[in-house]
């Protein structure tokens, strides 16, 4: 009997270790702000493991706290139309649709669950850039999309990135293709004097959005 209990205990320990290793650590190519110690990262894992097993996503979500991206962070955590936490991961987007090959991320709804899939080429992007990207994608919470919704989401992304690099200037790593995207959006935001004027023009002229209606539920003409 004692031997049986011992083996059960041993199996439980092994199971716990397997669950712990499910968390995918930040790429060694990513330099983190000093506050992200091992102990801090462990605390973030406990807070955000229900959303993602990617440590870099946990850090991005932490950076979103107390910023203009906090609405999106709360939506990701479950305060959204489905009332379930969103699931965030890196994924080959062509598995969803071949048209998404060049996309940086996609918001996806399956049954009553929401997903954010990020192009794997950004797995070693600075967490602040990922924060701006998922702040955008978290706004897509249903099956409908529109030019107005994309304009709002792209403007949100630009504003978040503008805020992030003021808080974490070291995150503005120009070699990153995701940072290049964010800086392009920020330039459009600045050019429009922090309005959506030029971002809207970019959205409306985007060939990928040519079949979208002007409005969708919750998003009037922006």
GROMACS elastic network, one bead per residue, 0.5 to 0.9 nm:
[ bonds ]
;  ai    aj funct       b0    kb
    1     4     6  0.50912   500
    1     5     6  0.63493   500
    1     6     6  0.86466   500
    2     5     6  0.51524   500
    2     6     6  0.61693   500
    2     7     6  0.87765   500
    3     6     6  0.50197   500
    3     7     6  0.63501   500
    3     8     6  0.87466   500
    4     7     6  0.52491   500
    4     8     6  0.63111   500
    4     9     6  0.86681   500
    5     8     6  0.51057   500
    5     9     6  0.61526   500
    5    10     6  0.85687   500
    6     9     6  0.50971   500
    6    10     6  0.61303   500
    6    11     6  0.86804   500
    7    11     6  0.61504   500
    7    12     6  0.85988   500
    8    11     6  0.51343   500
    8    12     6  0.62741   500
    8    13     6  0.87253   500
    9    12     6  0.51009   500
    9    13     6  0.63031   500
    9    14     6  0.87485   500
   10    13     6  0.51143   500
   10    14     6  0.62976   500
   10    15     6  0.86332   500
   11    14     6  0.50676   500
   11    15     6  0.61206   500
   11    16     6  0.86488   500
   12    16     6  0.62325   500
   12    17     6  0.87168   500
   13    16     6  0.51105   500
   13    17     6  0.63346   500
   13    18     6  0.87113   500
   14    17     6  0.51280   500
   14    18     6  0.62374   500
   14    19     6  0.87340   500
   15    18     6  0.51119   500
   15    19     6  0.63087   500
   15    20     6  0.87084   500
   16    19     6  0.51688   500
   16    20     6  0.62696   500
   16    21     6  0.88046   500
   17    20     6  0.50506   500
   17    21     6  0.63352   500
   17    22     6  0.88150   500
   18    21     6  0.52369   500
   18    22     6  0.64847   500
   19    22     6  0.51985   500
   19    23     6  0.77529   500
   20    23     6  0.62676   500
   21    24     6  0.73731   500
   22    53     6  0.65578   500
   22    54     6  0.88810   500
   23    45     6  0.79364   500
   23    49     6  0.79684   500
   23    52     6  0.83342   500
   23    54     6  0.59784   500
   23    55     6  0.65772   500
   24    27     6  0.86753   500
   24    53     6  0.59391   500
   24    55     6  0.58621   500
   24    56     6  0.83295   500
   25    28     6  0.85137   500
   25    53     6  0.86793   500
   25    54     6  0.66031   500
   25    55     6  0.51957   500
   25    56     6  0.71871   500
   26    29     6  0.81852   500
   26    30     6  0.67674   500
   26    54     6  0.74305   500
   26    55     6  0.55439   500
   26    56     6  0.52578   500
   26    57     6  0.88833   500
   26   123     6  0.83992   500
   26   124     6  0.75639   500
   27    30     6  0.55324   500
   27    31     6  0.87458   500
   27    56     6  0.80512   500
   27   123     6  0.73682   500
   27   124     6  0.56553   500
   27   125     6  0.89009   500
   28    31     6  0.75766   500
   28   124     6  0.81530   500
   29   124     6  0.63018   500
   29   125     6  0.86489   500
   30    56     6  0.89211   500
   30   124     6  0.58863   500
   30   125     6  0.69793   500
   30   126     6  0.63411   500
   30   127     6  0.83231   500
   31   126     6  0.76775   500
   31   170     6  0.88025   500
   31   171     6  0.83431   500
   32    35     6  0.80734   500
   32    36     6  0.65137   500
   32   126     6  0.80348   500
   32   127     6  0.81319   500
   32   170     6  0.88611   500
   32   171     6  0.83131   500
   33    36     6  0.60519   500
   33    37     6  0.89194   500
   33   168     6  0.77266   500
   33   170     6  0.79888   500
   33   171     6  0.85194   500
   34    37     6  0.68672   500
   35    40     6  0.74319   500
   36    39     6  0.79154   500
   36    40     6  0.55924   500
   36    41     6  0.60524   500
   36    59     6  0.81212   500
   37    40     6  0.50955   500
   37    41     6  0.61508   500
   37    42     6  0.86061   500
   38    41     6  0.50829   500
   38    42     6  0.61736   500
   38    43     6  0.87241   500
   39    42     6  0.51132   500
   39    43     6  0.64144   500
   39    44     6  0.88193   500
   40    43     6  0.51474   500
   40    44     6  0.63827   500
   40    45     6  0.87789   500
   41    45     6  0.62375   500
   41    46     6  0.88284   500
   41    55     6  0.77062   500
   41    58     6  0.80607   500
   41    59     6  0.76849   500
   42    45     6  0.50585   500
   42    46     6  0.65613   500
   42    47     6  0.88633   500
   43    46     6  0.52602   500
   43    47     6  0.64663   500
   43    48     6  0.88425   500
   44    48     6  0.59804   500
   44    49     6  0.79107   500
   44    55     6  0.82417   500
   44    58     6  0.60151   500
   44    59     6  0.72682   500
   44    61     6  0.89579   500
   44    62     6  0.74889   500
   45    48     6  0.53305   500
   45    49     6  0.52029   500
   45    50     6  0.88063   500
   45    52     6  0.88887   500
   45    53     6  0.80745   500
   45    54     6  0.89654   500
   45    55     6  0.71374   500
   45    58     6  0.66622   500
   46    49     6  0.58447   500
   46    50     6  0.83820   500
   47    50     6  0.77201   500
   47    51     6  0.88780   500
   47    58     6  0.81915   500
   48    51     6  0.54255   500
   48    52     6  0.65365   500
   48    53     6  0.81693   500
   48    55     6  0.89363   500
   48    57     6  0.85113   500
   48    58     6  0.58783   500
   48    61     6  0.80845   500
   48    77     6  0.80626   500
   49    52     6  0.52687   500
   49    53     6  0.56852   500
   49    54     6  0.82241   500
   49    55     6  0.86950   500
   49    58     6  0.77653   500
   50    53     6  0.77880   500
   50    77     6  0.84376   500
   50    85     6  0.73624   500
   50    86     6  0.86421   500
   50    87     6  0.77063   500
   51    54     6  0.89554   500
   51    57     6  0.87908   500
   51    58     6  0.84701   500
   51    76     6  0.74442   500
   51    77     6  0.69676   500
   51    85     6  0.61899   500
   51    86     6  0.59577   500
   51    88     6  0.61184   500
   51    89     6  0.88227   500
   52    55     6  0.77721   500
   52    57     6  0.68200   500
   52    58     6  0.73087   500
   52    86     6  0.85759   500
   52    87     6  0.58960   500
   52    88     6  0.51751   500
   52    89     6  0.62829   500
   53    56     6  0.89508   500
   53    57     6  0.79934   500
   53    58     6  0.82041   500
   53    88     6  0.81614   500
   53    89     6  0.75302   500
   54    57     6  0.53602   500
   54    58     6  0.66867   500
   54    88     6  0.80801   500
   54    89     6  0.68623   500
   54    90     6  0.83657   500
   55    59     6  0.64214   500
   55    60     6  0.86892   500
   56    59     6  0.51395   500
   56    60     6  0.62356   500
   56    61     6  0.87136   500
   56   123     6  0.79979   500
   56   124     6  0.83406   500
   56   125     6  0.87510   500
   56   126     6  0.82676   500
   56   127     6  0.58934   500
   56   130     6  0.82055   500
   57    61     6  0.61437   500
   57    62     6  0.85336   500
   57    88     6  0.76263   500
   57    89     6  0.82113   500
   57   127     6  0.69714   500
   57   130     6  0.72531   500
   57   131     6  0.76940   500
   58    61     6  0.51928   500
   58    62     6  0.62492   500
   58    63     6  0.87490   500
   58   127     6  0.87229   500
   59    63     6  0.62252   500
   59    64     6  0.87307   500
   59   127     6  0.62080   500
   59   128     6  0.82532   500
   59   131     6  0.83730   500
   60    63     6  0.51144   500
   60    64     6  0.64462   500
   60   126     6  0.85926   500
   60   128     6  0.57683   500
   60   129     6  0.79544   500
   60   130     6  0.60799   500
   60   132     6  0.83582   500
   60   134     6  0.85788   500
   61    64     6  0.51073   500
   61    65     6  0.69462   500
   61    69     6  0.89567   500
   61    70     6  0.85815   500
   61    73     6  0.62318   500
   61    76     6  0.89153   500
   61   127     6  0.85826   500
   61   128     6  0.89507   500
   61   130     6  0.88533   500
   61   131     6  0.63228   500
   61   134     6  0.87592   500
   62    65     6  0.55816   500
   62    73     6  0.86228   500
   62   131     6  0.87343   500
   63    66     6  0.82200   500
   63    67     6  0.80160   500
   63    69     6  0.88222   500
   63   127     6  0.79724   500
   63   128     6  0.67869   500
   63   131     6  0.70351   500
   63   164     6  0.79121   500
   64    67     6  0.56165   500
   64    68     6  0.75294   500
   64    69     6  0.52208   500
   64    70     6  0.54516   500
   64    71     6  0.88696   500
   64    72     6  0.82690   500
   64    73     6  0.64727   500
   64   128     6  0.83224   500
   64   131     6  0.64463   500
   64   132     6  0.83795   500
   64   135     6  0.82493   500
   64   160     6  0.83845   500
   64   164     6  0.84245   500
   65    68     6  0.83363   500
   65    69     6  0.71484   500
   65    70     6  0.52645   500
   65    71     6  0.89916   500
   65    73     6  0.73127   500
   66    69     6  0.77163   500
   66    70     6  0.59718   500
   67    70     6  0.55118   500
   67    71     6  0.85945   500
   67   160     6  0.76904   500
   67   163     6  0.76671   500
   67   164     6  0.85414   500
   68    71     6  0.69707   500
   68    72     6  0.84486   500
   68   156     6  0.81816   500
   68   159     6  0.77099   500
   68   160     6  0.63055   500
   68   163     6  0.80142   500
   69    72     6  0.53607   500
   69    73     6  0.63303   500
   69    74     6  0.88251   500
   69   131     6  0.79438   500
   69   132     6  0.76007   500
   69   135     6  0.57603   500
   69   136     6  0.87950   500
   69   156     6  0.78260   500
   69   157     6  0.84185   500
   69   159     6  0.86948   500
   69   160     6  0.60754   500
   70    74     6  0.60815   500
   70    75     6  0.84427   500
   70   135     6  0.82737   500
   71    74     6  0.52361   500
   71    75     6  0.62322   500
   71    76     6  0.86855   500
   71    79     6  0.87874   500
   71   135     6  0.82296   500
   71   138     6  0.89505   500
   72    76     6  0.61134   500
   72    77     6  0.86017   500
   72    79     6  0.89301   500
   72   134     6  0.77392   500
   72   135     6  0.51259   500
   72   136     6  0.76789   500
   72   137     6  0.83965   500
   72   138     6  0.54620   500
   72   139     6  0.66352   500
   73    76     6  0.50520   500
   73    77     6  0.63008   500
   73    78     6  0.89147   500
   73    79     6  0.88361   500
   73   131     6  0.89626   500
   73   134     6  0.85024   500
   73   135     6  0.70229   500
   73   138     6  0.77444   500
   74    78     6  0.64984   500
   74    79     6  0.55587   500
   74    80     6  0.78639   500
   74    85     6  0.89742   500
   75    78     6  0.52925   500
   75    81     6  0.84281   500
   75    83     6  0.85640   500
   75    84     6  0.88870   500
   75    85     6  0.74884   500
   75    86     6  0.77113   500
   75   138     6  0.65170   500
   75   139     6  0.78897   500
   75   141     6  0.88694   500
   76    79     6  0.69598   500
   76    80     6  0.72740   500
   76    84     6  0.83448   500
   76    85     6  0.55275   500
   76    87     6  0.77707   500
   76    88     6  0.86833   500
   76   114     6  0.87086   500
   76   134     6  0.88143   500
   76   135     6  0.88551   500
   76   138     6  0.62365   500
   77    80     6  0.81517   500
   77    83     6  0.88228   500
   77    84     6  0.74318   500
   77    86     6  0.64894   500
   78    81     6  0.84101   500
   78    82     6  0.75484   500
   78    83     6  0.50325   500
   78    86     6  0.65846   500
   79    82     6  0.79777   500
   79    83     6  0.56329   500
   79    84     6  0.73354   500
   79    85     6  0.75392   500
   80    83     6  0.52431   500
   80    84     6  0.71388   500
   80    85     6  0.79645   500
   80    86     6  0.86544   500
   80   138     6  0.87845   500
   80   139     6  0.89043   500
   80   141     6  0.69781   500
   81    84     6  0.81882   500
   81   141     6  0.63382   500
   81   142     6  0.76134   500
   82    85     6  0.82587   500
   82   112     6  0.60329   500
   82   113     6  0.66539   500
   82   114     6  0.76161   500
   82   141     6  0.77865   500
   82   142     6  0.86386   500
   83   112     6  0.89244   500
   83   113     6  0.88014   500
   84   112     6  0.80812   500
   84   113     6  0.66303   500
   84   114     6  0.77515   500
   85   113     6  0.78740   500
   85   114     6  0.75361   500
   85   115     6  0.89051   500
   86   113     6  0.68271   500
   86   115     6  0.53332   500
   86   116     6  0.71105   500
   86   138     6  0.81633   500
   87   113     6  0.81160   500
   87   114     6  0.65044   500
   87   116     6  0.61640   500
   87   117     6  0.82688   500
   88   114     6  0.89093   500
   88   115     6  0.58725   500
   88   117     6  0.59047   500
   88   118     6  0.76161   500
   88   134     6  0.86541   500
   89   115     6  0.80985   500
   89   116     6  0.66033   500
   89   117     6  0.52690   500
   89   118     6  0.61696   500
   89   119     6  0.88527   500
   89   120     6  0.87958   500
   90    93     6  0.86956   500
   90   105     6  0.86728   500
   90   116     6  0.84333   500
   90   117     6  0.54977   500
   90   119     6  0.57421   500
   90   120     6  0.50708   500
   90   121     6  0.86259   500
   90   122     6  0.82067   500
   90   123     6  0.70413   500
   91    94     6  0.86187   500
   91    95     6  0.79987   500
   91   105     6  0.88851   500
   91   117     6  0.56619   500
   91   118     6  0.59121   500
   91   119     6  0.57630   500
   91   120     6  0.58277   500
   92    95     6  0.58691   500
   92    96     6  0.79443   500
   92   100     6  0.89958   500
   92   101     6  0.79612   500
   92   117     6  0.82795   500
   92   118     6  0.80357   500
   92   119     6  0.61070   500
   92   120     6  0.64554   500
   93    96     6  0.54551   500
   93    97     6  0.66205   500
   93    98     6  0.74640   500
   93    99     6  0.85962   500
   93   100     6  0.56035   500
   93   101     6  0.59567   500
   93   102     6  0.83773   500
   93   103     6  0.74816   500
   93   104     6  0.86603   500
   93   105     6  0.77597   500
   93   106     6  0.76799   500
   93   117     6  0.72856   500
   93   118     6  0.76801   500
   93   119     6  0.63306   500
   93   120     6  0.85840   500
   94    99     6  0.69159   500
   94   100     6  0.56095   500
   94   101     6  0.52518   500
   94   102     6  0.88590   500
   95    98     6  0.70108   500
   95   100     6  0.86933   500
   96    99     6  0.86397   500
   96   100     6  0.74507   500
   97   100     6  0.55933   500
   97   101     6  0.76992   500
   98   101     6  0.57235   500
   99   102     6  0.76860   500
   99   103     6  0.82968   500
   99   208     6  0.88790   500
  100   103     6  0.50778   500
  100   104     6  0.84008   500
  100   105     6  0.85007   500
  100   106     6  0.80455   500
  101   104     6  0.85768   500
  101   119     6  0.85914   500
  102   119     6  0.83989   500
  103   106     6  0.72122   500
  103   118     6  0.85334   500
  103   119     6  0.69987   500
  104   117     6  0.87196   500
  104   118     6  0.61220   500
  104   119     6  0.51592   500
  104   120     6  0.86257   500
  104   121     6  0.83393   500
  104   122     6  0.77941   500
  104   133     6  0.83734   500
  104   178     6  0.77693   500
  105   116     6  0.70293   500
  105   117     6  0.55182   500
  105   119     6  0.55814   500
  105   133     6  0.76019   500
  105   134     6  0.81457   500
  105   137     6  0.74847   500
  106   115     6  0.81770   500
  106   116     6  0.58105   500
  106   117     6  0.52922   500
  106   118     6  0.65715   500
  106   119     6  0.83474   500
  106   137     6  0.67941   500
  107   114     6  0.73457   500
  107   115     6  0.58462   500
  107   117     6  0.64848   500
  107   118     6  0.88691   500
  107   134     6  0.88935   500
  107   137     6  0.53994   500
  107   138     6  0.71673   500
  107   139     6  0.85755   500
  107   140     6  0.61331   500
  107   141     6  0.78561   500
  108   113     6  0.84246   500
  108   114     6  0.57820   500
  108   116     6  0.61386   500
  108   117     6  0.75376   500
  108   137     6  0.89952   500
  108   140     6  0.80210   500
  108   141     6  0.81797   500
  108   142     6  0.83355   500
  108   143     6  0.81614   500
  109   112     6  0.69460   500
  109   113     6  0.57467   500
  109   115     6  0.61172   500
  109   116     6  0.88194   500
  109   140     6  0.89027   500
  109   141     6  0.73876   500
  109   142     6  0.66305   500
  109   143     6  0.67195   500
  110   113     6  0.54154   500
  110   114     6  0.64675   500
  110   115     6  0.78079   500
  111   114     6  0.83300   500
  114   138     6  0.88170   500
  114   140     6  0.88050   500
  114   141     6  0.68812   500
  114   142     6  0.82537   500
  115   138     6  0.87618   500
  116   134     6  0.73652   500
  116   137     6  0.66270   500
  116   138     6  0.74387   500
  117   120     6  0.88763   500
  118   121     6  0.83723   500
  118   122     6  0.72394   500
  118   123     6  0.81393   500
  118   130     6  0.88266   500
  118   133     6  0.87672   500
  118   134     6  0.85483   500
  119   122     6  0.59545   500
  119   123     6  0.76538   500
  120   123     6  0.52473   500
  120   124     6  0.85789   500
  121   124     6  0.74823   500
  121   125     6  0.82611   500
  121   177     6  0.84996   500
  121   178     6  0.88755   500
  122   126     6  0.85627   500
  122   130     6  0.80706   500
  122   176     6  0.79553   500
  122   177     6  0.75425   500
  122   178     6  0.65164   500
  123   126     6  0.87133   500
  123   130     6  0.89575   500
  124   127     6  0.84102   500
  124   176     6  0.82667   500
  125   128     6  0.83651   500
  125   129     6  0.67476   500
  125   130     6  0.68750   500
  125   173     6  0.85038   500
  125   176     6  0.60397   500
  125   177     6  0.78653   500
  125   178     6  0.64868   500
  125   179     6  0.75084   500
  126   129     6  0.54607   500
  126   130     6  0.66152   500
  126   131     6  0.88178   500
  126   171     6  0.57189   500
  126   172     6  0.77652   500
  126   173     6  0.73442   500
  126   176     6  0.78048   500
  126   178     6  0.83272   500
  126   179     6  0.77402   500
  127   131     6  0.60545   500
  127   132     6  0.87428   500
  127   171     6  0.76238   500
  128   132     6  0.64467   500
  128   133     6  0.87362   500
  128   160     6  0.88684   500
  128   161     6  0.72437   500
  128   164     6  0.60400   500
  128   165     6  0.75842   500
  128   168     6  0.76256   500
  128   171     6  0.63439   500
  128   172     6  0.84493   500
  129   132     6  0.51707   500
  129   133     6  0.62911   500
  129   134     6  0.87823   500
  129   160     6  0.89326   500
  129   161     6  0.66329   500
  129   164     6  0.79728   500
  129   165     6  0.88710   500
  129   171     6  0.75969   500
  129   172     6  0.81728   500
  129   178     6  0.65123   500
  129   179     6  0.59797   500
  129   182     6  0.69190   500
  130   134     6  0.61235   500
  130   135     6  0.83723   500
  130   178     6  0.78247   500
  130   179     6  0.89106   500
  131   134     6  0.54044   500
  131   135     6  0.60146   500
  131   136     6  0.87502   500
  131   157     6  0.86112   500
  131   160     6  0.78335   500
  131   161     6  0.79549   500
  131   164     6  0.84235   500
  132   135     6  0.50996   500
  132   136     6  0.65756   500
  132   156     6  0.79801   500
  132   158     6  0.72665   500
  132   159     6  0.82119   500
  132   160     6  0.53455   500
  132   161     6  0.53499   500
  132   164     6  0.79329   500
  132   182     6  0.77305   500
  133   136     6  0.53569   500
  133   137     6  0.65406   500
  133   138     6  0.88414   500
  133   154     6  0.89274   500
  133   157     6  0.61274   500
  133   160     6  0.87934   500
  133   161     6  0.85559   500
  133   178     6  0.84943   500
  133   182     6  0.82058   500
  134   138     6  0.58349   500
  134   139     6  0.86683   500
  134   157     6  0.81300   500
  135   138     6  0.54499   500
  135   139     6  0.70676   500
  135   153     6  0.79073   500
  135   156     6  0.71263   500
  135   157     6  0.61374   500
  135   160     6  0.75354   500
  136   139     6  0.57943   500
  136   140     6  0.78020   500
  136   150     6  0.86076   500
  136   152     6  0.84427   500
  136   154     6  0.62671   500
  136   155     6  0.82829   500
  136   156     6  0.61718   500
  136   157     6  0.51778   500
  136   158     6  0.89071   500
  136   160     6  0.89849   500
  137   140     6  0.56740   500
  137   141     6  0.85592   500
  137   153     6  0.72509   500
  137   157     6  0.88375   500
  138   141     6  0.68421   500
  138   153     6  0.86762   500
  139   149     6  0.82285   500
  139   152     6  0.86891   500
  139   153     6  0.64666   500
  140   143     6  0.81455   500
  140   144     6  0.81112   500
  140   145     6  0.74801   500
  140   149     6  0.79766   500
  140   150     6  0.87776   500
  140   153     6  0.82020   500
  141   144     6  0.82656   500
  142   145     6  0.78764   500
  142   217     6  0.88470   500
  144   216     6  0.61637   500
  144   217     6  0.73095   500
  145   148     6  0.82303   500
  145   149     6  0.61913   500
  145   150     6  0.73800   500
  145   212     6  0.68030   500
  145   213     6  0.75228   500
  145   214     6  0.88405   500
  145   215     6  0.75926   500
  145   216     6  0.57276   500
  145   217     6  0.82286   500
  145   219     6  0.89108   500
  146   149     6  0.50960   500
  146   150     6  0.62421   500
  146   151     6  0.85077   500
  146   209     6  0.80613   500
  146   211     6  0.88638   500
  146   212     6  0.50862   500
  146   214     6  0.53188   500
  146   215     6  0.50357   500
  146   216     6  0.53488   500
  146   217     6  0.88853   500
  146   219     6  0.78662   500
  147   150     6  0.51517   500
  147   151     6  0.60187   500
  147   152     6  0.85918   500
  147   200     6  0.82772   500
  147   203     6  0.68173   500
  147   204     6  0.65692   500
  147   209     6  0.71205   500
  147   210     6  0.87719   500
  147   212     6  0.61076   500
  147   213     6  0.62974   500
  147   215     6  0.63503   500
  147   216     6  0.82679   500
  147   219     6  0.89346   500
  147   221     6  0.79533   500
  147   222     6  0.82855   500
  148   151     6  0.50314   500
  148   152     6  0.62086   500
  148   153     6  0.85873   500
  148   200     6  0.82283   500
  148   203     6  0.88367   500
  148   213     6  0.84217   500
  148   214     6  0.58499   500
  148   215     6  0.54227   500
  148   216     6  0.73612   500
  148   219     6  0.58557   500
  148   220     6  0.61989   500
  148   221     6  0.52119   500
  148   222     6  0.51108   500
  149   152     6  0.51638   500
  149   153     6  0.61282   500
  149   154     6  0.85899   500
  149   214     6  0.84410   500
  149   215     6  0.69873   500
  149   216     6  0.68532   500
  149   217     6  0.88364   500
  149   218     6  0.82105   500
  149   219     6  0.54636   500
  149   220     6  0.78756   500
  149   221     6  0.84179   500
  149   222     6  0.78838   500
  150   154     6  0.59114   500
  150   155     6  0.83142   500
  150   200     6  0.85001   500
  150   203     6  0.69146   500
  150   209     6  0.87236   500
  151   154     6  0.52847   500
  151   155     6  0.60666   500
  151   156     6  0.85102   500
  151   196     6  0.73206   500
  151   199     6  0.66414   500
  151   200     6  0.53692   500
  151   201     6  0.88020   500
  151   202     6  0.86665   500
  151   203     6  0.61571   500
  151   204     6  0.83209   500
  151   222     6  0.67476   500
  152   155     6  0.51728   500
  152   156     6  0.61017   500
  152   157     6  0.86561   500
  152   196     6  0.79566   500
  152   200     6  0.84801   500
  152   219     6  0.80603   500
  152   222     6  0.69445   500
  153   156     6  0.50238   500
  153   157     6  0.62042   500
  153   158     6  0.87095   500
  154   157     6  0.50164   500
  154   158     6  0.62550   500
  154   159     6  0.86781   500
  154   185     6  0.76082   500
  154   196     6  0.86954   500
  154   199     6  0.70437   500
  154   200     6  0.85090   500
  154   203     6  0.81726   500
  155   158     6  0.50999   500
  155   159     6  0.61869   500
  155   160     6  0.85682   500
  155   185     6  0.78357   500
  155   186     6  0.88054   500
  155   189     6  0.73448   500
  155   195     6  0.80668   500
  155   196     6  0.60563   500
  155   199     6  0.66509   500
  155   200     6  0.83397   500
  156   159     6  0.51543   500
  156   160     6  0.61076   500
  156   161     6  0.86047   500
  157   160     6  0.51604   500
  157   161     6  0.61789   500
  157   162     6  0.85823   500
  157   182     6  0.76654   500
  157   185     6  0.77871   500
  157   186     6  0.86032   500
  158   161     6  0.52048   500
  158   162     6  0.61411   500
  158   163     6  0.86501   500
  158   182     6  0.64916   500
  158   183     6  0.80102   500
  158   184     6  0.85721   500
  158   185     6  0.52160   500
  158   186     6  0.50001   500
  158   187     6  0.85245   500
  158   188     6  0.82985   500
  158   189     6  0.65735   500
  158   199     6  0.89622   500
  159   162     6  0.50670   500
  159   163     6  0.62491   500
  159   164     6  0.85831   500
  159   185     6  0.87106   500
  159   186     6  0.71767   500
  159   189     6  0.75836   500
  159   194     6  0.81686   500
  160   163     6  0.50778   500
  160   164     6  0.59985   500
  160   165     6  0.87541   500
  161   165     6  0.62089   500
  161   166     6  0.85726   500
  161   179     6  0.89905   500
  161   182     6  0.63919   500
  161   183     6  0.78762   500
  161   185     6  0.85708   500
  161   186     6  0.70720   500
  162   165     6  0.57405   500
  162   166     6  0.66274   500
  162   182     6  0.85490   500
  162   183     6  0.84167   500
  162   186     6  0.62409   500
  162   189     6  0.89102   500
  163   166     6  0.53207   500
  163   167     6  0.64424   500
  163   168     6  0.86204   500
  164   167     6  0.50973   500
  164   168     6  0.57678   500
  164   169     6  0.75505   500
  164   171     6  0.81296   500
  165   170     6  0.73977   500
  165   171     6  0.64080   500
  165   172     6  0.62900   500
  166   169     6  0.55708   500
  167   170     6  0.89346   500
  168   171     6  0.56315   500
  168   172     6  0.78678   500
  169   172     6  0.57897   500
  169   173     6  0.88714   500
  170   173     6  0.70007   500
  171   174     6  0.89463   500
  171   179     6  0.85057   500
  172   175     6  0.89425   500
  172   176     6  0.85421   500
  172   179     6  0.65149   500
  172   180     6  0.89765   500
  172   183     6  0.85465   500
  173   176     6  0.59226   500
  173   179     6  0.65036   500
  173   180     6  0.85829   500
  174   177     6  0.76304   500
  174   178     6  0.89016   500
  174   179     6  0.61617   500
  174   180     6  0.63753   500
  174   183     6  0.88527   500
  175   178     6  0.88538   500
  175   179     6  0.76214   500
  175   180     6  0.77513   500
  176   179     6  0.51552   500
  176   180     6  0.63583   500
  176   181     6  0.88529   500
  177   181     6  0.64309   500
  177   182     6  0.87918   500
  178   181     6  0.50586   500
  178   182     6  0.63080   500
  178   183     6  0.86616   500
  179   183     6  0.60256   500
  179   184     6  0.84963   500
  180   183     6  0.51862   500
  180   184     6  0.62236   500
  180   185     6  0.87777   500
  181   184     6  0.52035   500
  181   185     6  0.64564   500
  181   186     6  0.87279   500
  182   185     6  0.51680   500
  182   186     6  0.61414   500
  182   187     6  0.86455   500
  183   187     6  0.60997   500
  183   188     6  0.86489   500
  184   187     6  0.51809   500
  184   188     6  0.64586   500
  184   189     6  0.87572   500
  185   188     6  0.51093   500
  185   189     6  0.62193   500
  185   190     6  0.86909   500
  185   199     6  0.71759   500
  186   190     6  0.61535   500
  186   191     6  0.84644   500
  186   194     6  0.89198   500
  187   190     6  0.50791   500
  187   191     6  0.59540   500
  187   192     6  0.85391   500
  188   192     6  0.62171   500
  188   193     6  0.87140   500
  188   194     6  0.84038   500
  188   195     6  0.89367   500
  188   196     6  0.80838   500
  188   197     6  0.81900   500
  188   198     6  0.55589   500
  188   199     6  0.58915   500
  188   202     6  0.88065   500
  189   192     6  0.52526   500
  189   193     6  0.64496   500
  189   195     6  0.61629   500
  189   196     6  0.64324   500
  189   197     6  0.78347   500
  189   198     6  0.69645   500
  189   199     6  0.67578   500
  190   194     6  0.52673   500
  190   195     6  0.78987   500
  191   194     6  0.73387   500
  191   195     6  0.85291   500
  191   197     6  0.84853   500
  191   198     6  0.71974   500
  192   195     6  0.51997   500
  192   196     6  0.64821   500
  192   197     6  0.53818   500
  192   198     6  0.58076   500
  192   199     6  0.81172   500
  193   196     6  0.85601   500
  193   197     6  0.84782   500
  194   197     6  0.84601   500
  195   198     6  0.79000   500
  195   199     6  0.83080   500
  196   199     6  0.51190   500
  196   200     6  0.56711   500
  196   201     6  0.84955   500
  196   222     6  0.81376   500
  197   200     6  0.54810   500
  197   201     6  0.66759   500
  198   201     6  0.50031   500
  198   202     6  0.62756   500
  198   203     6  0.86617   500
  199   202     6  0.50208   500
  199   203     6  0.61954   500
  199   204     6  0.86442   500
  200   203     6  0.50742   500
  200   204     6  0.61080   500
  200   205     6  0.85332   500
  200   222     6  0.78347   500
  201   204     6  0.52211   500
  201   205     6  0.61457   500
  201   206     6  0.85581   500
  202   205     6  0.52669   500
  202   206     6  0.60812   500
  203   206     6  0.51292   500
  203   207     6  0.86488   500
  203   208     6  0.89733   500
  203   209     6  0.72527   500
  204   207     6  0.82079   500
  204   209     6  0.71439   500
  204   210     6  0.74581   500
  205   208     6  0.87434   500
  205   209     6  0.78381   500
  205   210     6  0.75761   500
  206   209     6  0.55591   500
  206   210     6  0.66940   500
  207   210     6  0.51985   500
  207   211     6  0.85482   500
  208   211     6  0.77851   500
  208   212     6  0.87905   500
  209   212     6  0.54248   500
  209   213     6  0.88308   500
  210   213     6  0.85273   500
  212   215     6  0.83971   500
  213   216     6  0.72620   500
  214   220     6  0.79713   500
  214   221     6  0.65601   500
  215   218     6  0.82693   500
  215   219     6  0.57834   500
  215   220     6  0.53265   500
  215   221     6  0.59251   500
  215   222     6  0.86294   500
  216   219     6  0.53419   500
  216   220     6  0.69158   500
  216   221     6  0.89615   500
  217   220     6  0.77613   500
  219   222     6  0.75049   500
